[in-house]
């Protein structure tokens, strides 16, 4: 690395450090405003230690948010656990299953203790971009005979409107985004347990109840990962790769294609579901709401 390159890298690391300080401060202020930093008995007011992976050797703690660079970092955590790249490439096992063999789920007390001498981090993403990514990956492109393909069939059978004018056309085998959203809103309003791929981050990682040193964002992932790897001193084991990069980026055209299926009312209802994720991590609804249709819609839930 040349002297000039080193100076550029130091500048970027310094900028990222400032960004992390701002994000921690912003999160703490929003948590206090929303009353989410107080202890309590419901799921938002106590640490959800269940989802954390704790690497004691490298003093690194991660709350894995699905559909937010989770494939890359599950791979990284498996490397940190001692699995070789060759083994991980050849293995047919699900990466999260391999990880859990090395990282038992901590209790809240254990997590609290481990946080005292570890660097903790999570990676967040715009709630609607994360949701759309989950829908496209798990339902639109689901493999036959899997859990998500069966779920898709269930959604279609309950939420697809049968029009007399359709002249035998049934639509795709997977649920349309609008059908998925209606089903999801009904599940949420009924208080049913949600799939981890579309559970709000606030429920999954309880960021107002657990201290996070690094709040990485999908939008600034390149610099945030470099910073994290340097801070954790694990650059000799993992490199800031990004697996599934082409599937990760969703252009404005793609967003419009899906969110124009929804009414503005449905988008606002979705916002209520992910409200805390928007507030705590400083995301905006505007671009998505602009794509919504103006018509009034009523949510009808099917048993």
C-alpha positions in Angstrom: 0.0 0.0 0.0 1.4 3.4 -1.0 1.6 6.4 1.4 -1.2 8.1 -0.5 -3.5 4.9 -0.3 -2.7 4.6 3.4 -3.7 8.2 4.0 -7.0 7.7 2.0 -7.8 4.6 4.1 -7.0 6.4 7.3 -9.4 9.2 6.3 -12.2 6.8 5.5 -11.7 5.0 8.8 -11.8 8.3 10.6 -15.1 9.3 8.7 -16.6 5.9 9.6 -15.6 6.3 13.3 -17.4 9.6 13.3 -20.4 8.0 11.7 -20.5 5.3 14.3 -20.4 7.8 17.1 -23.3 9.7 15.5 -25.3 6.5 15.0 -24.9 5.4 18.6 -25.9 8.8 19.9 -28.9 8.9 17.6 -30.0 5.4 18.6 -29.7 6.2 22.3 -31.8 9.4 21.9 -34.5 7.7 20.0 -34.6 4.8 22.4 -35.1 7.2 25.3 -37.8 9.2 23.4 -39.8 6.1 22.6 -39.4 4.7 26.1 -37.6 1.6 24.8 -34.6 1.9 27.0 -36.5 1.1 30.2 -36.5 -2.5 31.5 -39.8 -4.4 31.4 -41.4 -7.7 30.9 -42.5 -7.5 27.2 -40.3 -8.5 24.3 -39.2 -4.9 23.5 -38.1 -4.1 27.1 -35.8 -7.0 27.8 -32.7 -8.3 25.8 -33.5 -10.9 23.2 -30.2 -12.8 23.8 -31.4 -15.8 21.8 -30.4 -14.4 18.5 -26.8 -13.3 19.3 -23.7 -15.1 18.3 -20.8 -14.7 20.8 -17.3 -15.4 19.7 -15.3 -15.5 23.0 -11.9 -16.1 21.3 -12.1 -12.8 19.3 -14.4 -11.0 21.7 -16.9 -10.2 19.0 -20.7 -10.3 19.4 -23.1 -10.1 16.5 -26.9 -9.9 16.3 -27.7 -11.5 12.9 -30.4 -9.6 11.1 -31.6 -11.7 8.2 -31.5 -10.0 4.8 -28.9 -7.5 6.0 -25.6 -9.0 4.8 -26.4 -12.1 6.9 -25.0 -14.6 4.3 -21.6 -12.8 4.3 -21.3 -12.5 8.1 -22.6 -16.0 8.8 -19.7 -17.2 6.6 -17.3 -14.9 8.5 -18.5 -16.1 11.9 -18.0 -19.7 10.7 -14.5 -18.8 9.7 -13.9 -17.2 13.2 -15.3 -20.4 14.8 -12.5 -22.4 13.1 -14.2 -23.9 10.0 -11.9 -23.8 7.0 -13.0 -22.1 3.7 -12.7 -25.5 2.0 -15.0 -27.2 4.5 -17.6 -24.4 4.2 -17.5 -24.6 0.4 -18.0 -28.4 0.4 -20.5 -28.6 3.3 -24.1 -29.3 2.5 -25.1 -28.1 6.0 -27.1 -24.9 6.5 -24.5 -22.2 7.6 -26.6 -21.1 10.6 -26.7 -24.7 11.8 -22.9 -25.0 11.5 -22.6 -21.7 13.4 -24.9 -22.8 16.3 -22.7 -25.9 16.8 -19.9 -23.5 17.8 -22.0 -20.7 19.2 -24.5 -21.8 21.7 -27.4 -19.4 22.3 -26.5 -17.2 25.3 -28.8 -16.3 28.2 -29.5 -12.6 28.9 -27.2 -12.8 31.9 -24.4 -14.4 29.8 -24.8 -11.8 27.1 -24.6 -9.0 29.6 -21.4 -10.4 31.0 -19.8 -11.0 27.5 -20.6 -7.5 26.5 -18.2 -6.2 29.1 -15.1 -7.3 27.2 -16.4 -7.6 23.6 -17.1 -5.5 20.5 -20.8 -5.8 19.6 -22.3 -5.0 16.3 -25.4 -5.4 14.1 -26.1 -4.5 10.4 -29.3 -2.7 9.6 -31.1 -2.0 6.3 -34.1 0.1 5.2 -37.0 -1.9 6.6 -38.9 -1.9 3.3 -35.8 -2.8 1.2 -35.1 -5.7 3.7 -38.8 -6.8 3.5 -38.8 -6.7 -0.4 -35.5 -8.6 -0.5 -37.0 -11.3 1.8 -40.1 -11.6 -0.3 -38.2 -11.9 -3.6 -35.7 -14.4 -2.2 -38.0 -16.6 0.0 -41.3 -16.5 -1.9 -41.0 -15.2 -5.4 -37.9 -17.4 -6.0 -38.7 -20.2 -3.5 -37.6 -23.7 -4.3 -40.3 -26.4 -4.7 -41.3 -28.4 -1.6 -39.6 -26.1 0.8 -41.2 -24.4 3.9 -41.4 -21.1 2.0 -42.9 -22.6 -1.1 -45.6 -24.2 1.0 -46.2 -20.9 2.8 -46.5 -19.2 -0.6 -49.2 -21.7 -1.6 -51.0 -21.0 1.6 -51.0 -17.3 1.0 -52.2 -17.7 -2.6 -55.1 -19.9 -1.6 -56.2 -17.5 1.1 -55.4 -14.1 -0.3 -55.6 -14.3 -4.1 -58.8 -12.6 -5.3 -60.7 -14.8 -7.7 -62.0 -12.5 -10.4 -64.9 -13.7 -12.7 -63.2 -11.9 -15.5 -59.9 -13.8 -15.2 -61.1 -16.4 -17.8 -59.1 -19.2 -16.2 -55.9 -17.3 -15.7 -54.7 -18.1 -12.2 -51.6 -15.9 -11.9 -48.2 -17.1 -10.7 -47.7 -20.0 -8.2 -46.1 -17.7 -5.7 -48.0 -14.9 -4.0 -47.8 -11.4 -5.5 -46.2 -8.8 -3.3 -49.5 -7.2 -2.5 -50.9 -10.7 -1.5 -47.9 -11.3 0.7 -48.3 -7.8 2.3 -51.9 -8.4 3.2 -51.1 -11.8 4.7 -48.2 -10.3 6.7 -50.2 -7.4 8.0 -52.9 -9.9 9.2 -50.2 -12.1 10.9 -48.8 -9.0 12.6 -52.1 -7.7 13.8 -53.1 -11.1 15.1 -49.9 -11.1 17.2 -48.6 -14.3 15.5 -44.9 -15.2 15.6 -43.2 -13.9 12.5 -40.6 -15.5 10.3 -37.1 -14.3 11.1 -36.7 -12.8 7.6 -39.4 -10.2 8.2 -39.3 -9.8 11.9 -38.6 -6.1 12.7 -35.0 -5.6 13.9 -36.3 -3.9 17.1 -37.9 -7.3 18.1 -35.0 -9.4 16.9 -32.0 -7.5 18.3 -33.6 -5.3 21.0 -31.1 -2.5 20.3 -32.5 -0.3 23.1 -31.7 -3.0 25.6 -28.3 -4.1 24.3 -25.3 -1.9 23.8 -24.0 -2.0 20.2 -20.5 -0.5 19.5 -20.8 -0.7 15.8 -24.1 0.0 14.0 -23.3 -0.9 10.4 -25.7 0.0 7.6 -26.4 -1.8 4.3 -26.1 1.5 2.5 -22.5 2.1 3.8 -21.5 -1.5 4.1 -18.2 -1.4 2.4 -16.6 1.2 4.7 -18.5 -0.1 7.8 -17.2 -3.6 7.3 -13.6 -2.5 6.8 -13.9 -0.4 10.0 -15.5 -3.3 12.0 -12.8 -5.9 10.8 -10.0 -3.5 11.9 -11.6 -2.7 15.2 -12.1 -6.4 16.0 -8.5 -7.2 14.8 -9.8 -10.1 12.7 -8.4 -9.1 9.3 -6.0 -12.0 9.3 -9.0 -14.4 9.2 -11.8 -12.6 7.4 -11.9 -10.3 4.4 -14.6 -7.7 3.8 -16.3 -9.7 1.1 -20.0 -9.3 0.3 -21.7 -12.5 -0.7 -24.8 -12.1 -3.0 -23.9 -8.5 -3.9 -26.0 -8.5 -7.1 -29.1 -9.7 -5.3 -28.6 -7.1 -2.6 -29.0 -3.9 -4.6 -32.6 -2.9 -5.4 -32.9 0.0 -7.9 -35.7 2.6 -7.7 -37.3 0.9 -10.7 -37.5 -2.4 -8.8 -38.9 -0.7 -5.7 -41.5 1.0 -7.9 -42.4 -2.3 -9.6 -43.4 -3.9 -6.3 -44.6 -1.0 -4.1 -46.9 0.3 -6.9 -48.9 -2.8 -6.3 -49.8 -1.4 -2.8 -52.1 1.4 -1.8 -50.7 4.3 0.2 -52.9 3.0 3.1 -51.2 -0.4 2.9 -47.8 1.2 2.9 -48.7 3.2 6.0 -49.9 0.0 7.7 -46.6 -1.6 6.9 -44.8 1.4 8.3 -46.7 0.9 11.6 -45.4 -2.7 11.7 -41.8 -1.5 11.2 -42.2 1.9 12.8 -39.5 1.5 15.4 -36.9 0.3 12.8 -37.6 3.5 10.8 -37.3 5.7 13.9 -34.3 4.1 15.6 -32.1 3.8 12.5 -33.1 7.0 10.7 -34.9 5.7 7.7 -37.5 7.5 5.6 -40.9 6.4 4.3 -41.2 9.1 1.5 -39.8 7.3 -1.5 -41.9 4.2 -0.9 -45.1 6.1 -0.1 -44.8 8.0 -3.4 -45.1 4.7 -5.3 -48.3 3.7 -3.6 -51.8 3.9 -5.2 -54.3 6.5 -3.9 -57.2 4.2 -3.7 -58.7 3.2 -0.3 -58.2 -0.4 0.7 -59.6 -2.4 3.6 -57.6 -5.2 5.2 -59.6 -8.4 5.3 -57.9 -11.2 7.2 -58.6 -14.9 6.3 -58.6 -17.7 8.9 
